[in-house]
Structure formats: C-alpha cells, structure tokens
Amino acid sequence: MGSCYNVVKKEDEIKPQFMENGRMLLEELISTCDGKCNPMRTFSTQELQDATNNYDYQRIIFEDYNYTLYQGFFEGRRISVKTYGKIPGRLNFIPGSPFTNIAIGSQMSVHKNVLKLIGCCLETEHPILVHEFAGDSCLYNYLSTFEMSPSKLPSWKFRVKIALDIANAIAYLHNGLPKPVVHREIHPSHILLDEAFTAKLVDFSLCEVIPLGESYVKHETLSGRKGTLAPEYYAHGYVTEKTDVYSFGVLLFEILTGRFRFFKHLHGECRTAWVNSDIDHVLGIVDPPLREESIEEGIFQDFAMLALKCINDEAENRPTMIAVAKEVMRIYYSAPRN
C-alpha cells in the first residue's frame, strides 16, 4: 500500500533537511544531556522505505496521536521504525518533539525496560527513529474499554511485573541521567510488551528536563491525556517528578482493574473518596479473571493503596518513583509463585 513516503527525495533536497535536523538535534542534546549521546547509526530514507516495504499499512504496530510505529526488516534483523506527523482522521494532536525523543531515548537505551534506540534518519521533514523490535503489541491492546468486561491481561504475577518494569524505567529517568527528566506521558499505549510480557517504555517526545537547582518547570500549554494529568499540572502547568508519579498511579489502577481510563468520570476528592470507600472490598474493583487466582485479598489491597498514594491530590504527599518501585517489588515477591 502506498504512503506519503513513496517519493524518494533528490539529493539536493535531502542535504539541507539533513543539516537543519542535525543542527536542531545538537541543540536538543546540549540542552537536555550536556551534548552527550550514546552511539547511533544514521539511516537513509531509502533504507527505511525498503525496511518497511514502503511503509506498508500491514506493517503498523501502533498508531498514536503524533506517530506511527512500523515493523521493519534491516540486514536480516527485525526493527521498529517510528515516523512522526499528524495521522489523517485524528482530531486531537498531541505535540511532541522527535529531537527530544532521540536525545532522551539515546540516554535511556541502556535500561532494559526501554525500547532501545538504534539510530535515526534526518533526511525527512520530521526525523524518523529506528528502534529494536520488542513485540507488536502494547499494554493498551490488553485493557478493556467497556465497564464490567474482563481484560486480556495475563495473570497477576505478570501484571505486577509489568508495573515493576515501568516503575524501574521511570525511576531511572528521574534519577539516572545528568538532570532529572519528567516523562509526562505515562500511558498504556507507550508500553510495549514482548512475548514474555516484559514491558518497555517506547516514547520520550514529551519529556521535560528539570534544570539543575530547580524543582519544577512551568508550562503555559498542557500536553498529555486528560485523566492522567496531575492536578497541579492540569490547573497551573507545574511539571515535577511527582507529575509522573500521579500518572503511574492511574496506570496501576488500570492494571488492577483491567480497564482503560478506569477513573475517566471521577476527579479529585470524588476519586479519592470512591477508592477509599472500596479499598476494604478491593475484590469489587479487580479485573474479574484475577478473582479466580489464589491471591490473598490483602495483596490486592496493598497494590490499590500504593496506587492511591500515587494519585494524592497534593504532590508533596506522593511517594518518589524509587519508593514506588521498591513497594511494587515487595508486592511482586509477596504473591505466590506458580
């Protein structure tokens, strides 16, 4: 099937674009990572056209608001190819920078729970990213979008492992780079699952770097998905590491209940009051298949209580991602092994 990439640009058109994108990428690397970058390969437009069979629609792994992820084959190896740009038919467009994705993604590629960035193509209007291939399904595909309908998620042990994988990746994002980085878009569609249900974070285009000596960054324009945004960010534009903790808490409830946008119609004090009223009877909200497993209700309660702490309306009362990751690990090892 044809696509907007089926016209090969002439060399005199490619070179200026390559130089401009190279300049912008260098500026991003300097501002976010002090100019440091792990080694990456540069790809040509022709190489990626060939790798994806001219961006064949059947090769699409996932379409998000501002990018499409394709499966490709290059030099006998499966790869994932990410193209940026507004997708036809999508009314909502979430801004994101492929340059930020490259800069942060290259630094995060050392983490086992991040989709490794192999390289990029700078010859197109929007840079194209090339990642390792780690499966063709994301967490979103396993969640139910209907009330009272069971999800397609695996057993409890696998679910907690998914939460632990992502918690570790976010904790590293906050603490393992030269400057603290806030993801701002922790969402089921940005979590790839391989055949063993190992989770990998796949997008960093909305990341925000917190300058050294500062505790937050203020935004006039919001970016992200309604329902996952922390109150202080939604109301005032304040971005901190605790912004991610809030979004991760929403994700924990989605994993527990198996339902996407579990809190869609509940906000603020109403949301907290609802969860508190049901916390002692947590089996009423867990995904139906989990009720058939030999899991003590107290383990579900611990998981729900952690999620509740993460979505505290007051940022200072939320735990750090390191503390969250430690608690998820404790819950993971407290469940019976099959």
C-alpha positions as CSV (number, residue, x, y, z in Angstrom):
1,M,0.0,0.0,0.0
2,G,1.3,3.5,-0.8
3,S,2.1,6.2,1.6
4,C,3.4,9.7,1.9
5,Y,6.9,8.3,1.9
6,N,6.8,6.7,-1.5
7,V,8.6,9.6,-3.3
8,V,12.4,9.5,-2.9
9,K,13.8,12.9,-2.5
10,K,16.6,14.2,-4.6
11,E,20.0,14.6,-3.0
12,D,19.8,18.5,-3.3
13,E,16.6,18.4,-1.3
14,I,17.8,15.9,1.3
15,K,21.1,17.6,2.3
16,P,19.6,20.9,3.6
17,Q,17.0,19.0,5.6
18,F,19.7,16.7,7.0
19,M,21.8,19.7,8.0
20,E,18.8,21.6,9.6
21,N,17.7,18.5,11.5
22,G,21.3,17.8,12.6
23,R,21.5,21.3,14.0
24,M,18.3,21.0,15.9
25,L,19.3,17.6,17.3
26,L,22.6,19.0,18.5
27,E,20.8,21.9,20.3
28,E,18.5,19.4,22.0
29,L,21.4,17.2,23.0
30,I,23.2,20.2,24.5
31,S,20.1,21.4,26.5
32,T,19.0,18.0,27.7
33,C,22.1,15.9,28.0
34,D,25.0,18.3,28.0
35,G,25.8,17.3,24.5
36,K,26.3,13.7,25.3
37,C,24.8,10.9,23.2
38,N,25.2,7.2,23.0
39,P,26.4,5.9,19.6
40,M,23.7,5.8,17.0
41,R,23.5,4.8,13.3
42,T,22.2,7.1,10.7
43,F,19.8,5.7,8.2
44,S,18.8,6.9,4.7
45,T,15.2,7.4,3.6
46,Q,15.7,4.6,1.0
47,E,16.9,2.2,3.6
48,L,13.9,2.7,5.8
49,Q,11.5,2.6,2.8
50,D,13.0,-0.8,1.9
51,A,12.9,-2.0,5.5
52,T,9.2,-1.2,5.9
53,N,8.1,-2.2,2.4
54,N,7.4,1.4,1.6
55,Y,5.7,1.9,5.0
56,D,3.1,-0.8,4.3
57,Y,-0.1,-0.3,6.3
58,Q,0.1,-4.0,7.3
59,R,3.5,-3.4,9.0
60,I,1.9,-0.9,11.5
61,I,2.5,-2.0,15.1
62,F,0.7,1.0,16.6
63,E,-0.7,4.5,15.7
64,D,-0.6,7.1,18.4
65,Y,-1.7,10.7,18.2
66,N,1.5,12.0,16.7
67,Y,3.5,9.0,15.5
68,T,3.2,5.6,13.8
69,L,5.3,2.6,14.7
70,Y,6.1,0.2,12.0
71,Q,7.7,-3.3,12.0
72,G,10.6,-3.5,9.6
73,F,13.5,-5.7,8.5
74,F,17.0,-4.5,8.1
75,E,20.1,-6.6,7.3
76,G,18.3,-9.7,8.5
77,R,17.1,-8.2,11.7
78,R,13.6,-7.1,12.8
79,I,13.4,-3.4,13.8
80,S,10.7,-0.9,14.8
81,V,10.5,2.3,12.8
82,K,8.8,5.4,14.2
83,T,7.5,8.1,11.9
84,Y,6.2,11.5,13.2
85,G,3.4,13.6,11.9
86,K,-0.3,14.1,12.3
87,I,-2.3,11.0,11.4
88,P,-5.2,11.6,9.0
89,G,-8.6,11.4,10.7
90,R,-7.3,12.2,14.2
91,L,-8.8,15.4,15.5
92,N,-6.6,15.6,18.6
93,F,-2.9,16.2,18.1
94,I,-0.5,15.9,21.0
95,P,2.7,17.8,20.3
96,G,6.0,16.0,20.8
97,S,9.5,16.5,19.6
98,P,11.3,13.7,17.8
99,F,14.5,15.6,18.8
100,T,13.7,15.2,22.4
101,N,12.8,11.6,21.8
102,I,16.3,11.0,20.2
103,A,18.2,12.9,22.9
104,I,16.5,11.3,25.9
105,G,15.9,7.9,24.2
106,S,19.6,7.5,23.4
107,Q,20.4,8.1,27.1
108,M,17.7,5.7,28.3
109,S,18.5,2.9,25.9
110,V,20.9,1.4,28.5
111,H,17.9,0.5,30.6
112,K,16.4,-3.0,29.9
113,N,12.8,-1.7,30.2
114,V,13.2,1.0,27.5
115,L,12.8,0.3,23.8
116,K,16.4,0.6,22.6
117,L,17.1,3.4,20.1
118,I,19.4,2.1,17.3
119,G,19.5,5.2,15.2
120,C,17.6,7.8,13.1
121,C,17.1,9.3,9.7
122,L,17.5,13.1,9.5
123,E,16.7,13.4,5.8
124,T,13.0,13.9,6.2
125,E,11.0,16.9,7.5
126,H,10.4,15.1,10.8
127,P,13.3,12.8,11.9
128,I,12.5,9.0,11.7
129,L,13.6,6.9,14.7
130,V,14.8,3.3,14.4
131,H,14.4,1.1,17.5
132,E,15.0,-2.5,18.4
133,F,12.0,-4.8,17.8
134,A,10.4,-6.0,21.0
135,G,7.0,-7.2,20.1
136,D,4.0,-6.0,18.2
137,S,1.5,-5.2,21.0
138,C,1.2,-2.6,23.6
139,L,-0.5,-2.6,27.1
140,Y,-3.4,-0.7,25.7
141,N,-4.4,-3.6,23.5
142,Y,-4.9,-5.8,26.6
143,L,-7.1,-3.5,28.5
144,S,-10.9,-3.5,28.4
145,T,-12.6,-0.3,27.2
146,F,-16.0,-1.5,28.5
147,E,-17.3,-1.4,32.0
148,M,-17.6,-4.9,33.6
149,S,-15.9,-6.5,30.7
150,P,-12.7,-8.6,31.5
151,S,-9.4,-7.6,30.1
152,K,-7.0,-9.7,28.1
153,L,-4.2,-9.1,30.6
154,P,-2.3,-12.2,31.9
155,S,-2.1,-13.5,35.4
156,W,-1.4,-11.3,38.5
157,K,2.3,-12.2,38.6
158,F,2.7,-10.9,35.0
159,R,0.7,-7.7,35.7
160,V,2.8,-6.8,38.7
161,K,6.0,-7.5,36.7
162,I,4.7,-5.0,34.0
163,A,4.2,-2.4,36.8
164,L,7.7,-3.1,38.2
165,D,9.3,-2.8,34.8
166,I,7.8,0.6,34.1
167,A,8.4,1.8,37.7
168,N,12.1,1.0,37.3
169,A,12.3,2.8,34.0
170,I,10.7,5.9,35.3
171,A,12.8,5.9,38.4
172,Y,15.9,5.8,36.2
173,L,14.5,8.6,34.1
174,H,14.1,10.7,37.3
175,N,17.5,9.8,38.9
176,G,19.9,8.2,36.4
177,L,20.5,11.0,33.9
178,P,22.6,14.1,34.2
179,K,19.4,16.1,35.0
180,P,16.0,14.9,36.3
181,V,13.7,14.2,33.4
182,V,9.9,14.0,33.6
183,H,8.2,11.7,31.1
184,R,4.7,13.5,31.1
185,E,3.0,10.7,29.1
186,I,2.9,7.5,31.1
187,H,0.2,5.8,29.2
188,P,-0.7,2.2,28.2
189,S,-0.1,3.0,24.5
190,H,3.5,3.8,25.3
191,I,4.3,0.5,26.9
192,L,5.3,-2.3,24.6
193,L,5.0,-6.0,25.7
194,D,7.1,-8.7,24.2
195,E,6.2,-12.4,24.1
196,A,7.3,-12.9,27.7
197,F,5.3,-9.8,28.8
198,T,8.5,-7.8,29.5
199,A,7.4,-4.2,29.4
200,K,9.3,-1.5,27.6
201,L,8.7,2.3,27.6
202,V,8.6,3.4,24.0
203,D,8.3,7.2,23.7
204,F,10.1,10.2,25.2
205,S,8.9,13.0,22.9
206,L,7.1,14.9,25.6
207,C,9.8,14.6,28.2
208,E,10.7,17.7,30.2
209,V,14.2,18.3,31.7
210,I,14.2,19.9,35.2
211,P,17.2,22.3,35.3
212,L,19.8,21.7,38.0
213,G,18.9,23.7,41.1
214,E,15.2,23.9,40.1
215,S,12.4,21.8,41.5
216,Y,9.8,22.3,38.7
217,V,9.2,23.6,35.2
218,K,6.1,25.7,34.4
219,H,4.1,25.2,31.1
220,E,1.5,27.6,29.7
221,T,0.2,24.9,27.3
222,L,-0.8,21.5,28.6
223,S,0.4,18.3,26.8
224,G,-0.8,14.9,27.7
225,R,-4.1,13.0,28.0
226,K,-6.9,14.1,30.2
227,G,-7.5,11.7,33.1
228,T,-3.8,11.0,33.6
229,L,-2.6,14.6,34.4
230,A,-1.7,15.6,37.9
231,P,-3.9,18.3,39.4
232,E,-1.0,20.8,39.8
233,Y,-0.1,20.3,36.2
234,Y,-3.7,20.5,34.9
235,A,-4.5,23.6,36.9
236,H,-1.2,25.5,36.9
237,G,1.2,23.9,34.5
238,Y,3.7,22.8,37.1
239,V,5.8,19.8,36.0
240,T,7.8,17.8,38.5
241,E,8.8,14.2,39.0
242,K,5.6,13.8,41.1
243,T,3.7,14.6,37.9
244,D,4.9,11.2,36.6
245,V,4.1,9.5,40.0
246,Y,0.5,10.6,39.6
247,S,0.2,9.2,36.0
248,F,1.8,6.0,37.2
249,G,-0.8,5.7,39.9
250,V,-3.5,5.9,37.3
251,L,-1.7,3.2,35.3
252,L,-1.6,0.9,38.4
253,F,-5.4,1.1,38.8
254,E,-5.7,0.2,35.1
255,I,-3.5,-2.8,35.6
256,L,-5.5,-3.8,38.7
257,T,-8.9,-3.4,37.2
258,G,-8.0,-4.3,33.6
259,R,-9.9,-1.2,32.4
260,F,-8.6,1.6,30.3
261,R,-9.5,5.0,31.7
262,F,-10.8,3.4,34.9
263,F,-11.1,6.9,36.5
264,K,-12.5,8.7,33.5
265,H,-15.5,10.1,35.3
266,L,-14.0,10.5,38.7
267,H,-11.9,13.5,39.7
268,G,-10.1,15.0,42.7
269,E,-11.8,14.4,46.1
270,C,-14.6,12.4,44.4
271,R,-12.0,9.9,43.0
272,T,-10.2,9.6,46.4
273,A,-13.4,9.1,48.3
274,W,-14.6,6.4,45.9
275,V,-11.4,4.4,46.2
276,N,-11.3,4.8,50.0
277,S,-14.8,3.5,50.2
278,D,-14.0,0.4,48.2
279,I,-10.4,-0.3,49.5
280,D,-11.6,-2.7,52.1
281,H,-13.6,-4.6,49.5
282,V,-11.0,-4.4,46.7
283,L,-12.3,-7.6,45.0
284,G,-15.2,-5.5,43.8
285,I,-12.9,-3.5,41.5
286,V,-10.2,-6.0,40.5
287,D,-10.3,-7.5,37.0
288,P,-12.7,-10.5,37.1
289,P,-10.1,-13.1,36.0
290,L,-7.9,-12.1,39.0
291,R,-10.6,-13.3,41.4
292,E,-10.1,-16.8,40.1
293,E,-6.4,-16.8,41.2
294,S,-5.2,-17.9,44.6
295,I,-4.2,-14.4,45.6
296,E,-4.8,-13.1,49.1
297,E,-7.1,-10.0,49.1
298,G,-4.5,-8.2,51.2
299,I,-2.1,-8.2,48.2
300,F,-4.7,-6.6,46.0
301,Q,-5.3,-4.0,48.8
302,D,-1.6,-3.2,49.0
303,F,-1.4,-2.6,45.3
304,A,-4.5,-0.4,45.4
305,M,-3.2,1.5,48.4
306,L,0.0,2.2,46.6
307,A,-1.9,3.5,43.6
308,L,-4.0,5.7,45.9
309,K,-0.8,7.2,47.4
310,C,0.4,8.0,43.9
311,I,-2.7,9.9,42.9
312,N,-2.8,12.0,46.0
313,D,-4.0,15.5,45.1
314,E,-1.0,17.1,46.9
315,A,2.2,16.5,45.0
316,E,4.4,16.6,48.1
317,N,2.3,13.8,49.7
318,R,3.0,11.4,46.8
319,P,6.0,8.9,47.1
320,T,9.0,9.2,44.9
321,M,9.3,6.8,42.0
322,I,12.2,5.0,43.8
323,A,9.9,4.3,46.7
324,V,7.1,3.3,44.4
325,A,9.4,0.8,42.6
326,K,10.5,-0.7,45.9
327,E,6.9,-1.2,47.0
328,V,5.9,-2.8,43.7
329,M,8.9,-5.1,44.0
330,R,7.7,-6.1,47.5
331,I,4.2,-6.9,46.2
332,Y,5.7,-8.8,43.3
333,Y,7.6,-11.2,45.6
334,S,4.7,-11.5,48.1
335,A,2.5,-13.1,45.6
336,P,2.6,-16.9,45.3
337,R,4.7,-18.4,42.6
338,N,3.1,-20.7,40.1
